[in-house]
Amino acid sequence: MSFENAEKKIEITFKQGSKSLKILPKAFWDTLAAKAKVRILSSVNSPLCDSYLLSESSLFVFPQKLLLITSGQSSLLAMIEHVFSHFKIEEVDAFFYEVKGESYQNDFMKEAFALSQLIPGTLMNLGERDSDQVSLFYMDRPSAHLKNSEATFEILIHDLDPIFQEVFALDKASARKWLSEGSGFKSFFESFDVQDFSFQPYGYSLNAIKGDKYFTFHVSPHERGSFASLETNFVEIGAEKLLEASCSLFKPQSLQLVSYSPHKNIEFSAPQSFTLKAQAAKRLNNGFFLQFFDYRTPIAADFVEEIQMSKSLLSHNQSDFLKGDSPQESAQDSSASSVEDLASYGEMFSHVPLFVHPNPFRVLILGDASFSVSREVLKHDSVQDCVLVCKDAADLEASKAQFSWALETSKDPRLSVKIQDLMDFLKEPEHQFDVILVADAMIFSRDGNSLEKIKELLAPGGILVCEASSPVAFATEQRSLKSLLMSHFSKIFFYNYLKLSSKNALQSFVYVSDNYHPVEEFDREKALKSKIDFYYYNSEIHYASFFLPTFMRKNLLQAKSSSVLNPTNSSADISV
């Protein structure tokens, strides 16, 4: 059991007069924890607050409020459904759902869309794209009891001093000693009831309560992506004092600060040796005052992205970017996933085969909930029929709410969207296609006949392109995929592109055909004369993408065909 970095936070405050949460039996909280896919490790109780330390999280229960902080892998939607099976939505006074960390923003968009069907709200992304953004969904109905609410202060700490991996790999006694005696935090906890837990192989969580005040710490000192967080409503001791103690203890390379206050901003001085990268100060629609600060590098790019999330997501509003109190440039599409990544992905997925096929009229896309591939396909005038098959309607609606171009693409009369499982679609195809783009190569492992069915869907001279992930992280899978394809096609060529924001930047597709060579029959003149405004793709990139790194070439040369369907070319070349 280990506590993962990146966190989710749910905070629900109920109106005065609603039944107290503290009178609910422990069985209710056991079920809630199980719904979130965690379990209760220990608890501490006081008349004003019950503290539960969970296997990957912390839960605080007040008479009219519950607060759950958990890791990125846990399930919160099921937990929220459990809560609202006992309470009415009309009883909610304030609702916050926050995700801390870029890695889980795609899941966050899906969850925010699901929540918007239940709770009218606004989604915000705090910080720079392709960074450790903080994403927030909150109920934008004004709080009726704002004056009785309290401020909260969060310190999110990234890239800790490597020594902490050793400290927090020991036991909770060593971790607590380091935390309380080596940093100045001891004075904060002197009269608090404390519970803590050390995770294996390393990691540490601590809850502390005193009356209706709480502290919670989570530390994940992994060698890569180390992370620690502190949250408290005990702001009377001063945000600056907490910040100084946190920096002194963890010696981070970067940190983010988030505060919610019913009345005014929380004041503190900028930490020494840090440069302000992004900031925001905004009065939310529910009445709370939000502050966000991102300290790390010399580059200053300050903004907040905001999207109204209502039950009808066919239209939405976005706020201007914020820089201090003055607006910057006009609102842009929000980025749960990097806009630049979607551009490079969509362009390299679609334009490579479409500039090889002499007359692509019908195109089938299996997957692509973001519409990024559909958008590029429909830029080709020859395409008159594009079918997009996606099994999750919520993903499609979330993309349309998040990206203005996704909504525009979805309205193109040449595009038919089918909400259907990919395998079910393959059982009853309508007609053949000139180009088929498969965004989920796992479809081949789910059904041994799926590749044969897809080949049957290809019109004479058709081209198939499949997403093939990272040649570094998925070398074995790429080799297996090639072996499978060799059993059905004569021309198989892997090609690469760069996912600009990812640590695994090098990503692959595999081009498959029985007729057209992706380089020799590439229509360069057509590409050069195209009026398409490319972001990543161009004719030189088209050629260059098929020249593979040596390690990747050696890996793919090991692929063996498992069939003799194409004995004349069982070692299909992988480079030009």
C-alpha positions in Angstrom: 0.0 0.0 0.0 1.4 3.4 -1.0 0.1 6.9 -1.1 0.2 8.2 -4.7 1.2 11.7 -5.6 -1.4 14.0 -7.1 -4.6 14.5 -5.0 -8.3 14.9 -5.3 -10.3 16.9 -2.8 -14.1 16.9 -2.2 -15.6 19.5 0.2 -19.4 19.6 0.7 -21.0 22.1 3.1 -24.7 21.6 3.9 -27.1 24.4 4.8 -27.8 25.3 8.4 -30.8 23.3 9.6 -29.9 20.1 7.7 -29.2 17.0 9.8 -25.8 16.8 11.4 -23.2 14.6 9.6 -21.8 13.7 13.0 -24.9 11.7 14.0 -24.5 9.3 11.0 -23.3 5.9 12.1 -19.8 4.6 11.4 -21.2 2.2 8.9 -22.1 5.2 6.7 -18.5 6.3 6.6 -17.2 2.7 6.1 -19.5 2.5 3.1 -18.4 5.9 1.9 -14.7 4.9 2.1 -15.4 1.7 0.3 -17.2 3.6 -2.5 -14.1 5.7 -2.9 -12.0 2.5 -3.0 -10.2 3.2 0.2 -10.6 2.0 3.8 -10.6 3.6 7.3 -7.3 3.0 9.2 -8.0 5.0 12.3 -10.2 7.8 13.7 -10.1 10.6 16.3 -13.2 12.3 17.5 -14.1 15.6 19.0 -17.5 17.3 19.6 -16.9 19.5 16.5 -14.9 17.3 14.1 -14.3 13.6 13.5 -11.0 12.8 11.7 -10.6 9.6 9.7 -7.2 8.5 8.4 -7.8 6.4 5.3 -5.7 4.1 3.3 -5.0 6.7 0.6 -6.6 9.7 2.0 -8.0 11.8 4.9 -11.6 12.4 5.8 -12.9 15.1 8.1 -16.5 15.2 9.2 -18.0 18.4 10.8 -21.6 18.9 11.8 -22.5 20.5 8.4 -19.4 19.7 6.3 -17.3 16.8 5.0 -13.9 17.1 3.5 -12.2 14.2 1.7 -8.6 14.4 0.4 -7.5 11.3 -1.5 -5.1 10.1 -4.2 -5.6 10.3 -7.9 -6.6 6.7 -8.4 -9.5 6.6 -6.0 -13.1 6.9 -7.1 -15.0 10.0 -5.8 -18.1 9.9 -8.0 -19.4 6.8 -6.3 -18.7 8.4 -2.9 -20.7 11.5 -3.9 -23.6 9.4 -5.1 -23.5 7.7 -1.7 -23.7 11.1 0.1 -26.6 12.3 -2.1 -28.5 9.1 -1.4 -28.9 10.5 2.1 -29.1 14.2 1.4 -30.9 16.3 -1.2 -29.0 18.5 -3.6 -31.1 21.4 -2.4 -29.5 21.0 1.1 -26.0 21.8 -0.3 -24.7 25.2 0.6 -21.2 24.9 -1.1 -19.5 22.3 -3.1 -15.8 22.1 -4.2 -14.1 19.4 -6.2 -10.4 20.0 -6.8 -7.7 18.0 -8.6 -4.0 18.7 -7.9 -1.7 17.5 -10.7 -1.6 17.4 -14.5 -1.6 13.6 -14.7 -5.3 13.3 -13.7 -6.8 16.2 -15.6 -8.3 14.0 -18.3 -10.2 12.0 -15.6 -11.1 15.2 -14.0 -12.9 16.5 -17.1 -15.0 13.3 -17.3 -15.8 13.6 -13.6 -16.6 17.3 -13.8 -19.0 16.6 -16.7 -20.7 13.9 -14.7 -21.0 16.3 -11.7 -22.4 19.0 -13.9 -25.4 16.8 -14.6 -26.1 16.9 -10.9 -24.8 20.2 -9.7 -24.8 23.5 -11.7 -21.2 24.6 -11.6 -18.1 26.2 -13.0 -14.8 24.5 -14.0 -11.5 26.3 -13.6 -7.9 25.4 -14.5 -5.3 27.3 -12.4 -1.8 27.6 -13.6 0.0 27.1 -16.9 -0.9 24.5 -19.4 1.1 21.3 -19.4 2.3 22.0 -15.9 1.1 20.9 -12.4 -2.3 22.6 -12.8 -4.9 22.8 -10.1 -8.3 22.0 -11.6 -11.5 23.1 -9.8 -15.2 22.4 -10.2 -17.5 24.2 -7.8 -21.2 24.8 -7.4 -21.6 28.4 -8.6 -24.8 29.1 -6.5 -24.1 31.8 -3.9 -23.5 30.4 -0.4 -26.3 31.4 1.9 -24.1 31.1 4.9 -20.8 32.5 3.6 -20.2 34.6 6.7 -20.2 31.5 8.9 -17.7 29.7 6.6 -14.0 29.5 7.3 -10.9 30.1 5.2 -8.7 27.1 4.1 -5.1 27.2 3.0 -3.3 24.6 0.8 0.4 24.3 0.2 1.3 21.9 -2.7 5.0 21.1 -2.7 6.7 19.5 -5.7 10.2 18.0 -6.2 11.3 17.5 -2.6 14.8 17.2 -1.4 15.8 13.6 -2.1 16.7 13.0 1.6 13.0 12.6 2.3 12.7 9.3 0.4 15.0 7.9 3.2 13.2 9.6 6.0 9.7 8.6 5.0 10.7 5.1 4.1 11.4 4.3 7.7 8.4 4.3 10.0 5.8 6.8 11.2 7.7 7.6 14.4 10.7 8.7 12.4 8.5 10.6 10.0 6.6 12.4 12.8 9.7 13.3 14.6 11.2 14.8 11.4 8.0 16.6 10.7 7.5 18.0 14.2 11.0 18.6 15.5 13.0 19.5 12.4 10.8 22.2 10.9 8.9 24.3 13.4 5.7 22.4 13.0 5.8 21.0 16.5 4.3 24.2 17.9 1.3 23.9 15.5 0.4 20.5 16.9 1.1 20.8 20.6 -2.6 20.7 21.7 -3.9 18.8 18.6 -5.0 15.1 18.6 -2.7 13.5 16.0 -3.0 10.3 14.0 -0.6 9.3 11.3 0.4 6.4 9.1 3.5 5.3 7.1 2.9 3.6 3.7 5.0 1.1 2.0 7.5 1.3 0.3 7.4 5.0 1.3 4.9 7.7 2.0 3.3 9.3 5.0 -0.1 10.8 6.0 -1.0 12.8 9.1 -4.3 14.2 10.5 -4.5 16.6 13.4 -7.7 18.1 14.9 -8.4 20.5 17.8 -12.1 21.5 18.2 -13.2 22.4 14.6 -9.6 23.1 13.4 -7.6 20.6 11.4 -4.3 20.0 9.7 -3.6 17.3 7.1 -0.3 16.3 5.6 0.4 13.8 2.8 3.9 13.1 1.6 4.9 11.0 -1.4 8.7 11.2 -1.6 9.1 9.1 -4.8 12.3 9.6 -6.6 10.4 10.9 -9.6 7.5 13.2 -9.1 7.9 13.7 -5.3 5.0 15.5 -3.8 3.8 16.8 -0.4 0.7 18.7 0.6 -0.5 20.5 3.6 -4.1 21.8 4.1 -5.5 23.5 7.2 -8.3 25.8 8.3 -6.2 27.0 11.2 -5.1 30.2 9.3 -5.1 32.3 12.5 -1.4 31.2 13.0 -0.6 32.9 9.7 -0.1 31.7 6.2 3.4 33.0 6.1 4.5 31.0 9.1 3.1 27.8 7.6 4.8 28.6 4.3 8.2 29.2 6.0 8.0 26.0 7.9 7.0 24.0 4.8 9.9 25.4 2.7 12.3 24.9 5.6 11.3 21.3 6.0 10.8 20.0 2.4 13.2 22.3 0.5 11.1 22.0 -2.7 12.0 23.2 -6.1 8.5 24.4 -6.8 5.3 24.9 -4.8 1.7 26.1 -5.3 -0.5 27.9 -2.9 -4.3 27.8 -2.9 -6.7 29.6 -0.5 -10.4 29.9 -0.2 -11.7 32.7 2.0 -15.2 34.0 2.7 -14.1 37.5 3.3 -10.7 38.6 2.0 -7.4 37.4 0.7 -4.9 35.6 2.9 -1.8 37.7 3.3 1.8 36.5 3.2 5.2 37.4 1.8 6.6 35.6 -1.2 9.0 32.8 -0.2 12.6 33.6 -0.7 14.5 32.1 -3.6 11.3 31.4 -5.5 10.1 33.2 -8.6 6.4 33.8 -9.1 5.3 31.9 -12.3 1.5 32.2 -12.2 -1.1 33.8 -9.9 -4.8 34.5 -9.7 -7.1 36.3 -7.4 -10.8 36.0 -8.0 -14.2 36.2 -6.3 -16.0 33.0 -7.2 -19.7 32.9 -8.1 -20.4 31.2 -4.8 -19.0 34.1 -2.9 -15.6 32.7 -1.8 -12.5 34.6 -2.6 -9.9 32.4 -4.4 -6.2 32.9 -4.5 -3.6 30.9 -6.4 0.2 31.2 -6.6 2.7 29.1 -8.5 6.3 29.6 -7.5 9.1 27.9 -9.4 10.8 29.3 -12.6 11.6 32.8 -13.9 8.9 32.6 -16.6 5.8 34.5 -15.6 2.6 33.5 -17.4 -0.4 34.1 -15.2 -3.9 32.9 -16.0 -7.1 31.2 -14.9 -9.3 29.3 -17.4 -13.0 29.1 -16.6 -15.8 27.2 -18.2 -19.4 27.3 -17.1 -20.7 23.7 -16.6 -24.4 23.3 -16.8 -26.7 20.5 -17.6 -26.7 21.7 -21.2 -23.1 21.6 -22.3 -23.7 22.6 -25.9 -22.6 26.1 -25.1 -20.3 27.5 -22.5 -18.6 30.6 -21.3 -15.0 31.2 -20.5 -13.5 33.9 -18.4 -10.6 36.2 -19.5 -7.2 35.2 -18.3 -6.3 36.9 -15.1 -3.0 38.7 -14.4 -3.3 40.3 -11.0 -6.4 42.5 -11.3 -6.1 43.3 -15.0 -7.3 41.0 -17.9 -4.8 39.6 -20.4 -5.6 38.1 -23.7 -9.0 36.8 -24.7 -10.3 33.5 -23.5 -9.0 30.4 -25.1 -9.9 26.7 -25.1 -9.2 25.1 -21.7 -6.6 22.4 -21.5 -7.3 19.3 -19.5 -5.1 17.8 -22.1 -2.5 19.9 -23.9 -4.0 21.7 -26.9 -0.6 21.4 -28.6 -0.5 17.7 -27.9 -3.9 17.2 -29.4 -2.8 19.2 -32.5 0.3 17.1 -33.1 -1.5 13.9 -32.4 -4.5 14.6 -34.6 -2.4 15.9 -37.5 0.1 13.0 -37.5 -2.7 10.5 -37.1 -4.8 11.8 -40.0 -2.6 13.7 -42.6 0.0 11.0 -43.1 -2.5 8.5 -44.6 -4.8 11.1 -46.2 -1.9 12.6 -48.2 -0.9 9.1 -49.4 -4.3 7.8 -50.4 -5.1 9.2 -53.9 -8.8 9.9 -53.2 -9.9 9.3 -49.5 -13.7 9.7 -49.7 -14.9 7.7 -46.6 -12.9 7.7 -43.3 -13.7 5.6 -40.2 -12.3 6.7 -36.8 -12.5 4.2 -33.9 -12.0 6.2 -30.8 -11.0 9.9 -30.6 -13.4 11.3 -27.9 -11.5 14.6 -28.2 -12.5 15.2 -31.8 -8.9 16.1 -32.5 -8.5 13.5 -35.2 -12.0 14.2 -36.7 -11.1 17.9 -37.0 -8.0 17.1 -39.1 -9.7 14.5 -41.3 -12.5 17.0 -42.2 -9.9 19.5 -43.4 -9.5 17.3 -46.5 -12.1 18.4 -49.1 -12.1 14.9 -50.7 -13.6 13.4 -47.4 -17.3 13.4 -47.7 -18.2 10.8 -45.2 -16.4 10.5 -41.8 -17.8 8.1 -39.2 -16.6 8.5 -35.6 -17.3 5.6 -33.2 -16.9 6.2 -29.5 -18.5 4.3 -26.7 -18.6 7.0 -24.1 -21.1 9.9 -24.7 -19.8 11.7 -21.6 -16.3 11.9 -23.0 -17.6 13.4 -26.2 -19.8 16.0 -24.4 -16.9 16.9 -22.1 -14.7 17.6 -25.1 -17.4 19.8 -26.7 -17.7 21.7 -23.5 -13.9 22.0 -23.1 -12.8 22.8 -26.7 -14.7 25.2 -29.0 -13.3 23.5 -32.1 -14.6 20.1 -30.8 -18.1 21.6 -30.7 -17.6 23.1 -34.2 -16.3 19.8 -35.6 -19.2 17.8 -34.1 -21.6 20.0 -36.2 -19.9 19.2 -39.5 -22.6 17.5 -41.7 -20.0 15.1 -43.1 -19.4 13.7 -39.6 -21.5 10.9 -38.2 -21.0 10.1 -34.5 -22.0 6.7 -33.3 -22.2 6.1 -29.5 -21.4 2.5 -29.6 -18.8 -0.1 -28.4 -16.1 -0.5 -31.0 -16.6 -4.3 -31.2 -20.4 -4.0 -31.6 -19.8 -1.6 -34.5 -17.5 -4.0 -36.3 -20.2 -6.7 -36.2 -22.6 -4.8 -38.5 -20.5 -2.4 -40.7 -22.5 -0.1 -43.1 -19.9 0.0 -45.9 -16.2 0.0 -46.6 -13.8 2.9 -45.9 -10.8 4.2 -47.7 -9.0 5.1 -44.5 -9.5 3.6 -41.1 -7.9 5.2 -38.0 -7.8 3.1 -34.8 -7.2 5.1 -31.6 -7.5 2.1 -29.4 -5.1 -0.7 -30.5 -6.2 -2.7 -27.5 -9.3 -3.6 -29.6 -7.1 -6.3 -31.2 -6.5 -8.0 -27.9 -10.1 -7.9 -26.9 -11.2 -9.9 -29.9 -9.0 -12.2 -31.9 -11.1 -11.6 -35.0 -11.2 -7.8 -34.8 -8.2 -7.2 -37.1 -9.8 -9.4 -39.8 -13.1 -7.5 -39.4 -11.3 -4.2 -39.8 -9.5 -5.5 -42.9 -12.8 -6.4 -44.4 -14.0 -2.9 -43.8 -11.1 -1.5 -45.9 -12.0 -0.6 -49.4 -9.6 -1.8 -52.2 -6.5 0.2 -51.8 -7.4 1.2 -48.3 -5.0 2.4 -45.5 -5.2 1.5 -41.8 -3.3 3.6 -39.2 -3.3 2.5 -35.5 -2.1 4.4 -32.5 1.0 2.6 -31.1 1.9 4.5 -28.0 5.5 5.0 -26.8 8.4 3.0 -28.4 10.2 3.4 -25.1 7.6 2.4 -22.6 5.7 -0.1 -24.8 8.5 -1.7 -26.8 7.1 -5.2 -26.3 3.6 -4.2 -27.2 4.8 -2.6 -30.4 6.7 -5.7 -31.4 3.5 -7.8 -30.7 1.4 -5.4 -32.7 3.7 -5.6 -35.7 3.7 -9.4 -35.5 -0.1 -9.4 -35.5 -0.3 -6.9 -38.4 2.2 -8.9 -40.5 -0.3 -11.8 -40.5 -2.8 -9.7 -42.4 -1.0 -7.0 -44.4 2.0 -6.7 -46.7 3.1 -3.1 -46.0 3.7 -2.2 -42.3 5.6 1.0 -41.3 5.9 2.5 -37.9 6.3 6.3 -37.7 6.9 8.7 -34.8 5.9 12.1 -33.6 6.5 14.2 -30.5 4.0 14.6 -27.8 5.3 18.1 -26.8 4.3 18.2 -23.1 4.9 14.6 -22.1 7.9 13.0 -20.4 7.5 10.1 -22.8 7.6 12.6 -25.7 8.3 10.1 -28.5 5.1 8.5 -29.6 4.2 6.2 -32.5 1.6 5.2 -35.1 1.7 2.2 -37.4 0.8 2.6 -41.0 -0.7 -0.5 -42.7 -1.7 -1.1 -46.3 -1.5 -3.7 -49.1 -1.3 -1.1 -51.8 0.3 2.2 -50.9 3.8 2.9 -49.6 3.7 5.8 -47.1 6.7 7.6 -48.5 7.1 6.5 -52.1 3.5 7.3 -52.9 3.2 10.3 -50.6 1.6 13.2 -52.6 4.0 15.9 -51.6 2.7 18.4 -54.1 -0.8 18.0 -52.7 0.4 18.6 -49.2 2.4 21.7 -50.2 -0.6 23.1 -52.1 -3.0 22.4 -49.3 -4.6 25.3 -47.6 -4.7 23.5 -44.3 -3.1 25.5 -41.5 -0.9 22.9 -39.9 0.5 23.2 -36.4 2.9 20.2 -36.4 2.7 18.3 -39.7 4.5 19.3 -42.9 5.9 17.4 -45.9 9.4 17.2 -44.3 7.9 15.8 -41.1 6.0 13.3 -43.1 9.2 11.9 -44.6 11.3 12.2 -41.4 8.7 10.5 -39.2 9.4 7.1 -40.9 13.1 7.2 -40.0 13.2 5.3 -36.8 15.7 5.4 -33.9 18.1 2.5 -33.8 16.7 1.0 -30.6 13.2 1.1 -32.0 14.3 -0.5 -35.3 16.1 -3.3 -33.5 13.1 -4.0 -31.4 10.7 -4.2 -34.3 13.0 -6.4 -36.3 12.4 -9.1 -33.7 8.7 -9.3 -34.7 7.6 -12.6 -36.0 4.5 -13.2 -38.1 2.2 -15.8 -36.5 0.5 -16.6 -39.8 1.4 -17.4 -43.4 -1.3 -15.3 -44.9 1.4 -13.1 -46.5 4.5 -15.3 -46.9 6.0 -13.1 -49.6 6.6 -10.2 -47.2 6.7 -11.6 -43.7 9.5 -9.3 -42.6 7.8 -6.1 -43.7 10.3 -3.3 -43.7 10.0 -0.7 -40.9 12.1 2.2 -42.3 12.8 4.0 -45.5 
